[in-house]
């Protein structure tokens, strides 16, 4: 007879969906009978369909494993809460009151539905945490003489961004203030990790607050609709790199998550993006609505540690099997794959592809986490050109490899040619974005050279200088 060790209540879209239990033999997830009786009930995962029978696994089921932190966040969660980073169940119960998608988990003794996040998760960020400069108009943080929009890099007469750019990301004509220094952001983030988005790179969840006539983004444990990625000491200009690469992807016709840059109170630029799995409530102060989101590690039952063990063909097969519009999503995957190679991104693993779900409709999520790894990691240190193999290859890729990939995933030569032609037509715009970007000059030059080399290998007409 199994001996129960720990258990947690699983909520989905705010409703009690089931119970996850750890025993000496492994793990058990079981849907609650009341949840199953709801005619509108949806499964919490594509790998955990609605049924009365329990789901048994020796290790923590990959769906739940995929909710857990990685990298910097894992290190801080484990240290600040005295947790064993190898104890996946302990981490799950401690950290997943709010996580990616529509699932939340808490110990049975305290329901994760009891959300006290109306109060600042940090006990309130006091005035001593906000430097005097942050209380001024956000334009004060702009470098002298620099009038570029922090979203599109085009000149702007006043403010940090064009009203249209600001509305796309923030819903208002002017961006909010990110009124923390880089040091304070890292220090305070370590105490606000009850909800997070997985990833190796530091990511902080942010909440929009309107208080005393000020519009700010700040750290809170719940109700978070934005993510921030600040500067990191290991790699130069990662926020500028990601903002540029995401803008290039959008210019190339790829659907992307709204994003841009904001200055911190200490002057550094920070990457900010809208969370696709949260829909802001219609009225200020209400909790944002959850939106089911599941990455391809979870959808293919790969634990996070195996996120590099799939292939681009596996991504395509998963789309064909689970998307409600596989034809469009496979065409989008081809465009995205060409762009990933063109931009020198060797870190698009299984967790960087996701499904978004609206009601019963499941589609490939807009692109996120796009950056050029080749700008920060040399070919000598990492010769791989893709994170996931394509036709069994990760480097020395050429146009023929992508044409074969297109055929293997069910697209014809005409569709492949159309994708290449569309990308070639946008090359001048991509080079222009690089020139106007916030990257340091030497990285702009390196990115331009990378685009020339990769576009030639794809058989695209070389453009730019």
C-alpha positions as CSV (number, residue, x, y, z in Angstrom):
1,X,0.0,0.0,0.0
2,X,1.4,3.4,-1.0
3,X,2.2,6.0,1.7
4,X,1.2,9.5,0.8
5,X,3.9,12.0,1.4
6,X,2.8,15.4,0.1
7,X,-0.2,16.6,-1.9
8,X,-1.5,19.8,-3.6
9,X,-4.7,21.2,-4.9
10,X,-4.8,21.9,-8.6
11,X,-6.9,24.8,-9.9
12,X,-7.7,25.5,-13.5
13,X,-9.2,28.8,-14.7
14,X,-9.9,29.5,-11.0
15,X,-11.8,26.3,-10.4
16,X,-10.7,23.3,-8.3
17,X,-9.8,20.7,-10.9
18,X,-8.0,17.9,-9.0
19,X,-5.4,16.8,-6.7
20,X,-1.7,16.0,-7.2
21,X,-0.3,13.5,-4.7
22,X,3.3,12.2,-4.1
23,X,3.8,8.8,-2.6
24,X,6.6,6.3,-2.1
25,X,5.8,4.8,-5.5
26,X,5.6,8.1,-7.5
27,X,3.0,10.7,-8.4
28,X,-0.8,10.6,-8.9
29,X,-3.0,13.2,-10.4
30,X,-6.8,12.8,-10.3
31,X,-9.5,15.1,-11.5
32,X,-12.2,15.9,-9.0
33,X,-15.6,14.4,-9.7
34,X,-17.3,17.8,-9.5
35,X,-14.9,19.2,-12.0
36,X,-15.6,16.4,-14.4
37,X,-19.4,16.9,-14.1
38,X,-19.1,20.4,-15.5
39,X,-20.2,20.2,-19.1
40,X,-17.9,23.1,-19.9
41,X,-14.8,21.6,-18.3
42,X,-11.5,21.6,-20.2
43,X,-8.5,19.4,-19.5
44,X,-5.7,21.1,-17.7
45,X,-3.2,19.8,-20.3
46,X,-3.4,18.1,-23.7
47,X,-1.6,15.2,-22.0
48,X,-4.1,14.9,-19.1
49,X,-7.5,14.4,-20.8
50,X,-10.6,14.5,-18.7
51,X,-11.3,11.1,-17.1
52,X,-12.2,9.5,-13.8
53,X,-9.2,7.2,-13.7
54,X,-6.0,8.6,-12.1
55,X,-2.8,9.5,-13.9
56,X,0.2,7.6,-12.5
57,X,3.9,8.4,-13.1
58,X,7.1,7.4,-11.4
59,X,8.5,10.9,-11.9
60,X,6.6,14.2,-11.6
61,X,4.4,14.4,-14.7
62,X,6.1,16.6,-17.4
63,X,3.1,19.0,-17.4
64,X,3.7,19.8,-13.8
65,X,7.5,19.7,-14.1
66,X,7.2,22.3,-16.9
67,X,5.6,24.8,-14.5
68,X,8.8,24.9,-12.4
69,X,11.6,27.5,-12.5
70,X,15.0,27.2,-14.2
71,X,18.3,28.9,-14.0
72,X,18.4,32.2,-12.1
73,X,14.9,31.9,-10.8
74,X,15.4,28.3,-9.5
75,X,18.6,29.4,-7.8
76,X,16.9,32.2,-6.0
77,X,13.7,30.3,-5.1
78,X,15.8,27.4,-3.6
79,X,18.1,29.8,-1.7
80,X,15.4,32.2,-0.3
81,X,13.0,29.4,0.7
82,X,15.6,26.8,1.8
83,X,14.4,24.3,-0.8
84,X,16.2,21.5,-2.4
85,X,16.4,22.4,-6.1
86,X,16.1,18.7,-6.9
87,X,12.9,18.3,-4.9
88,X,10.4,19.0,-7.7
89,X,7.3,18.5,-5.5
90,X,8.5,20.8,-2.9
91,X,9.3,23.5,-5.5
92,X,5.8,23.0,-7.1
93,X,4.0,23.5,-3.8
94,X,6.1,26.5,-2.8
95,X,6.2,28.4,-6.1
96,X,3.2,27.6,-8.3
97,X,0.4,29.6,-6.8
98,X,0.6,31.6,-10.0
99,X,2.4,30.2,-13.0
100,X,2.2,30.1,-16.8
101,X,-1.2,29.4,-18.3
102,X,-4.4,28.7,-16.3
103,X,-3.1,26.3,-13.7
104,X,-2.2,27.1,-10.1
105,X,-1.1,24.8,-7.3
106,X,-1.0,25.0,-3.6
107,X,-0.7,22.7,-0.6
108,X,-4.0,21.2,0.5
109,X,-3.9,23.2,3.7
110,X,-4.2,26.5,1.8
111,X,-6.0,26.7,-1.4
112,X,-4.2,28.5,-4.2
113,X,-7.4,30.2,-4.9
114,X,-7.0,32.3,-1.8
115,X,-5.0,35.1,-3.4
116,X,-3.9,38.0,-1.3
117,X,-2.1,39.7,-4.1
118,X,-4.2,42.8,-3.9
119,X,-1.6,43.8,-1.4
120,X,1.9,44.3,-2.6
121,X,3.8,41.0,-2.5
122,X,6.8,42.8,-1.2
123,X,4.9,44.3,1.7
124,X,4.7,47.4,-0.4
125,X,7.7,49.0,-2.1
126,X,8.5,51.9,0.1
127,X,9.7,55.3,-1.0
128,X,13.2,54.4,0.1
129,X,13.3,51.7,-2.6
130,X,12.6,54.2,-5.4
131,X,15.4,56.6,-6.3
132,X,14.4,60.3,-6.5
133,X,14.9,60.2,-10.3
134,X,12.2,57.7,-10.7
135,X,9.6,60.1,-9.4
136,X,10.1,62.4,-12.3
137,X,8.6,62.1,-15.8
138,X,9.9,59.0,-17.5
139,X,11.4,61.1,-20.3
140,X,14.1,62.1,-17.8
141,X,15.6,58.6,-18.2
142,X,16.1,59.1,-21.9
143,X,19.8,59.6,-22.9
144,X,20.5,63.1,-24.1
145,X,19.9,63.6,-27.8
146,X,18.3,60.2,-28.3
147,X,14.8,60.5,-29.7
148,X,14.2,56.9,-30.7
149,X,11.0,55.1,-29.8
150,X,11.8,52.4,-27.4
151,X,9.5,50.0,-29.3
152,X,10.1,50.6,-33.0
153,X,13.4,52.7,-32.9
154,X,12.0,55.3,-35.2
155,X,12.3,59.0,-34.2
156,X,9.6,60.3,-31.8
157,X,8.9,63.9,-31.1
158,X,8.2,63.6,-27.3
159,X,8.0,60.8,-24.8
160,X,9.6,57.3,-24.8
161,X,7.4,55.8,-27.5
162,X,5.0,56.6,-30.3
163,X,1.4,56.6,-28.9
164,X,0.6,53.7,-31.3
165,X,3.6,51.7,-30.1
166,X,2.7,52.4,-26.5
167,X,-0.9,51.4,-27.0
168,X,0.1,48.0,-28.6
169,X,2.2,47.1,-25.5
170,X,0.6,49.0,-22.7
171,X,-2.9,50.0,-23.9
172,X,-2.1,53.7,-23.2
173,X,-0.6,56.6,-25.2
174,X,2.3,56.8,-22.8
175,X,4.3,54.0,-21.3
176,X,4.3,53.4,-17.5
177,X,7.4,54.1,-15.4
178,X,9.6,51.2,-14.4
179,X,10.7,52.9,-11.2
180,X,13.3,50.6,-9.8
181,X,17.1,50.6,-10.1
182,X,18.8,47.5,-11.6
183,X,20.1,46.6,-8.2
184,X,16.7,47.0,-6.5
185,X,15.0,45.0,-9.2
186,X,17.2,42.0,-8.7
187,X,17.2,42.3,-4.9
188,X,13.4,42.6,-4.6
189,X,12.7,40.0,-7.2
190,X,14.2,37.4,-5.0
191,X,11.4,38.0,-2.4
192,X,8.5,38.0,-4.9
193,X,8.9,34.5,-6.5
194,X,5.5,32.9,-5.7
195,X,4.7,33.2,-9.4
196,X,7.0,33.2,-12.3
197,X,7.6,32.2,-15.9
198,X,10.1,29.4,-16.4
199,X,13.4,30.2,-18.2
200,X,17.1,30.3,-17.6
201,X,17.5,34.0,-18.2
202,X,16.3,36.2,-15.3
203,X,12.6,37.1,-15.8
204,X,10.6,39.2,-13.3
205,X,6.8,39.3,-13.3
206,X,5.4,42.9,-13.2
207,X,2.1,44.4,-12.4
208,X,0.7,47.7,-13.6
209,X,-0.3,50.1,-10.8
210,X,-2.1,53.4,-10.9
211,X,-1.5,55.2,-7.6
212,X,-1.4,58.8,-6.6
213,X,-1.6,59.9,-10.2
214,X,1.4,57.7,-11.2
215,X,1.4,54.9,-13.7
216,X,4.0,52.4,-12.8
217,X,5.2,48.8,-13.4
218,X,6.2,47.1,-10.1
219,X,7.0,43.7,-8.7
220,X,4.2,41.7,-7.2
221,X,3.6,38.0,-6.7
222,X,0.2,37.9,-8.4
223,X,-1.9,39.7,-11.0
224,X,1.1,40.0,-13.2
225,X,0.5,40.9,-16.9
226,X,4.1,41.9,-17.9
227,X,7.5,40.3,-17.8
228,X,10.8,42.1,-17.4
229,X,14.2,40.9,-18.5
230,X,17.0,43.2,-17.2
231,X,20.6,43.5,-18.2
232,X,22.7,40.5,-17.1
233,X,26.5,40.6,-16.3
234,X,27.2,37.4,-18.4
235,X,26.1,38.7,-21.8
236,X,26.1,42.2,-23.3
237,X,23.0,44.0,-24.2
238,X,20.6,41.0,-24.1
239,X,17.5,43.3,-23.6
240,X,18.4,45.3,-26.7
241,X,19.2,42.1,-28.6
242,X,15.8,40.6,-27.8
243,X,13.8,43.8,-28.5
244,X,15.5,44.1,-31.9
245,X,15.1,40.4,-32.8
246,X,11.4,40.5,-31.9
247,X,10.9,43.6,-33.9
248,X,12.7,42.0,-36.9
249,X,10.5,38.9,-36.6
250,X,7.3,41.1,-36.6
251,X,8.7,42.9,-39.7
252,X,9.3,39.6,-41.3
253,X,5.6,38.7,-40.9
254,X,5.8,36.5,-37.8
255,X,3.2,37.0,-35.1
256,X,5.0,38.1,-32.0
257,X,4.1,39.0,-28.4
258,X,4.0,42.8,-27.9
259,X,7.3,44.0,-26.4
260,X,9.7,46.9,-26.1
261,X,12.3,48.5,-23.9
262,X,11.9,50.7,-20.8
263,X,14.6,52.5,-18.9
264,X,15.1,51.6,-15.2
265,X,15.6,54.3,-12.7
266,X,19.3,53.7,-12.8
267,X,19.4,54.3,-16.6
268,X,19.8,50.7,-18.0
269,X,17.4,49.5,-20.6
270,X,15.1,46.6,-19.6
271,X,13.2,44.4,-22.0
272,X,9.4,44.3,-21.2
273,X,6.8,42.1,-22.8
274,X,3.1,41.5,-22.4
275,X,2.1,38.1,-21.0
276,X,0.1,36.3,-23.6
277,X,-1.4,34.0,-20.9
278,X,-3.1,36.9,-19.0
279,X,-5.9,39.1,-20.2
280,X,-6.2,42.3,-18.2
281,X,-9.5,42.8,-16.5
282,X,-11.8,45.5,-17.9
283,X,-11.6,47.5,-14.7
284,X,-8.5,48.7,-12.7
285,X,-7.8,46.5,-9.7
286,X,-9.5,43.3,-10.9
287,X,-7.4,40.2,-11.3
288,X,-6.4,39.6,-14.9
289,X,-8.1,36.6,-16.5
290,X,-6.0,33.5,-17.0
291,X,-5.5,32.0,-20.5
292,X,-4.5,28.4,-21.0
293,X,-0.9,28.1,-22.3
294,X,1.2,25.0,-22.6
295,X,4.7,24.7,-24.0
296,X,5.9,21.9,-26.3
297,X,7.9,20.3,-23.6
298,X,4.7,19.8,-21.7
299,X,2.7,18.9,-24.8
300,X,5.2,16.2,-25.8
301,X,5.6,14.9,-22.3
302,X,9.3,15.9,-22.1
303,X,10.5,17.0,-18.6
304,X,12.2,20.4,-18.7
305,X,15.7,18.8,-18.5
306,X,15.0,17.3,-21.9
307,X,14.0,20.5,-23.7
308,X,16.8,20.1,-26.2
309,X,16.0,16.4,-26.9
310,X,13.3,16.9,-29.5
311,X,13.5,18.1,-33.1
312,X,11.9,20.6,-35.4
313,X,10.0,17.7,-37.0
314,X,8.6,16.8,-33.5
315,X,7.4,20.4,-33.2
316,X,5.7,20.1,-36.6
317,X,4.1,16.7,-35.7
318,X,2.8,18.1,-32.5
319,X,1.2,21.1,-34.3
320,X,-0.4,18.8,-36.8
321,X,-1.8,16.6,-34.1
322,X,-3.0,19.2,-31.7
323,X,-3.6,22.5,-33.5
324,X,-7.1,23.5,-34.5
325,X,-5.7,25.1,-37.6
326,X,-2.7,22.9,-38.5
327,X,-2.3,24.2,-42.0
328,X,-1.8,27.8,-41.0
329,X,0.3,26.9,-38.0
330,X,2.7,24.7,-40.0
331,X,3.1,27.5,-42.5
332,X,3.9,29.8,-39.6
333,X,6.4,27.3,-38.2
334,X,8.2,27.3,-41.5
335,X,8.5,31.1,-41.5
336,X,9.6,31.0,-37.9
337,X,12.2,28.3,-38.6
338,X,13.7,30.3,-41.5
339,X,13.9,33.4,-39.3
340,X,15.4,31.6,-36.3
341,X,18.2,30.5,-38.6
342,X,18.6,33.9,-40.2
343,X,18.8,35.7,-36.9
344,X,21.4,33.3,-35.4
345,X,19.1,31.9,-32.7
346,X,20.5,28.6,-31.4
347,X,18.3,28.4,-28.3
348,X,14.8,27.7,-29.7
349,X,14.1,24.6,-27.7
350,X,10.8,22.9,-26.9
351,X,9.9,25.3,-24.2
352,X,10.1,28.2,-26.7
353,X,7.2,26.9,-28.7
354,X,3.7,27.0,-27.0
355,X,0.0,26.5,-27.6
356,X,-2.5,29.2,-26.5
357,X,-6.1,28.2,-26.0
358,X,-9.3,30.3,-26.2
359,X,-12.2,28.2,-25.2
360,X,-12.0,24.9,-27.2
361,X,-9.7,26.5,-29.9
362,X,-5.9,25.7,-29.6
363,X,-3.4,27.4,-31.8
364,X,0.4,28.0,-32.0
365,X,1.2,30.9,-29.7
366,X,2.8,34.1,-31.0
367,X,6.6,34.0,-31.0
368,X,8.4,34.9,-27.8
369,X,12.0,34.7,-26.4
370,X,13.6,35.4,-29.8
371,X,17.1,36.7,-29.7
372,X,20.4,36.2,-31.5
373,X,22.5,33.9,-29.5
374,X,25.3,34.1,-32.1
375,X,25.8,37.8,-31.0
376,X,26.8,36.7,-27.5
377,X,28.2,33.2,-28.0
378,X,30.8,32.7,-30.6
379,X,30.8,29.9,-33.2
380,X,34.0,28.6,-31.6
381,X,32.2,28.2,-28.2
382,X,29.0,26.8,-29.7
383,X,29.1,25.7,-33.3
384,X,25.4,24.7,-33.3
385,X,23.1,26.8,-35.4
386,X,19.8,25.4,-34.1
387,X,18.7,24.2,-30.7
388,X,16.6,21.4,-32.2
389,X,17.9,19.3,-35.1
390,X,16.3,19.8,-38.5
391,X,16.6,16.8,-40.9
392,X,18.9,15.4,-38.2
393,X,21.3,18.4,-38.4
394,X,22.1,21.3,-36.1
395,X,24.8,23.1,-38.1
396,X,26.1,23.5,-41.6
397,X,22.6,24.2,-42.7
398,X,21.7,25.4,-46.2
399,X,18.6,26.2,-48.2
400,X,18.1,22.6,-49.3
401,X,17.8,21.5,-45.7
402,X,14.9,23.9,-45.1
403,X,13.2,22.9,-48.4
404,X,13.4,19.2,-47.3
405,X,12.1,20.2,-43.9
406,X,9.1,21.9,-45.5
407,X,8.3,18.8,-47.6
408,X,8.7,16.5,-44.6
409,X,6.1,18.5,-42.6
410,X,3.6,18.4,-45.4
411,X,4.2,21.8,-47.1
412,X,4.8,21.9,-50.9
413,X,7.7,23.6,-52.8
414,X,5.4,26.5,-53.8
415,X,4.8,27.2,-50.1
416,X,8.5,27.0,-49.3
417,X,9.4,29.4,-52.2
418,X,6.7,31.8,-51.1
419,X,8.1,31.8,-47.5
420,X,11.6,32.5,-48.8
421,X,10.5,35.2,-51.2
422,X,8.6,37.0,-48.4
423,X,11.6,36.9,-46.1
424,X,13.9,38.1,-48.9
425,X,11.6,41.0,-49.6
426,X,11.8,42.1,-45.9
427,X,15.6,41.9,-45.7
428,X,16.1,45.7,-46.3
429,X,13.7,46.4,-43.4
430,X,15.6,44.0,-41.2
431,X,19.0,45.6,-42.0
432,X,17.4,49.0,-41.3
433,X,16.1,47.9,-37.9
434,X,19.6,46.7,-37.0
435,X,21.1,50.1,-37.9
436,X,18.4,52.0,-35.9
437,X,18.5,49.6,-32.9
438,X,19.7,50.3,-29.4
439,X,22.5,47.7,-29.7
440,X,26.1,48.9,-29.3
441,X,27.8,49.8,-32.5
442,X,30.0,46.7,-32.7
443,X,27.0,44.4,-32.1
444,X,25.1,46.2,-34.9
445,X,28.0,45.5,-37.2
446,X,28.1,41.8,-36.1
447,X,24.3,41.4,-36.6
448,X,24.5,42.9,-40.1
449,X,27.3,40.5,-41.1
450,X,25.3,37.6,-39.6
451,X,22.3,38.5,-41.7
452,X,24.3,38.7,-44.9
453,X,26.0,35.4,-44.3
454,X,22.8,33.5,-43.3
455,X,20.6,35.1,-46.0
456,X,23.2,33.9,-48.6
457,X,23.0,30.4,-47.3
458,X,19.3,30.5,-47.6
459,X,19.5,31.7,-51.2
460,X,17.9,35.0,-50.3
461,X,19.0,38.1,-52.3
462,X,21.6,39.9,-50.1
463,X,20.7,43.4,-49.0
464,X,22.0,46.1,-46.7
465,X,25.4,47.3,-46.0
